Amino acid sequence: MHISYTTFQIIQTRLKQIIFIFFYLWVFVSTASAVVPPGQPSTGPGGAEYSHDKVISNFYGFGPRSYYLFEPDEPKPETAPLIFFYMVSME
């Protein structure tokens, strides 16, 4: 059986493409399964431990002069820090 040089080049190129695709897929699958997000911390920012069992949410104002106020409750503190969220509408 005789294969011309051009046919041999085509077969060689196709084999290289197939090997490259399988290698790429192997790398993609092996690295994708290894990525795991961190678990939730027990304390601190984003932690599972809460100082209060309940939060009261109120909405005040109208339109661009409106805001939400979130207050800790159960147990309700005498004072609490104020955190201000400024929302801008791009309408």
Secondary structure, 3 states (H helix, E strand, C coil): CCCCHHHHHHHHHHHHHHHHHHHHHHHHHHHHCCCCCCCCCCCCCCCCCCCCCEEEEEEECCHHHCEEEEEEECCCCCCCCCCCCCCCCCC
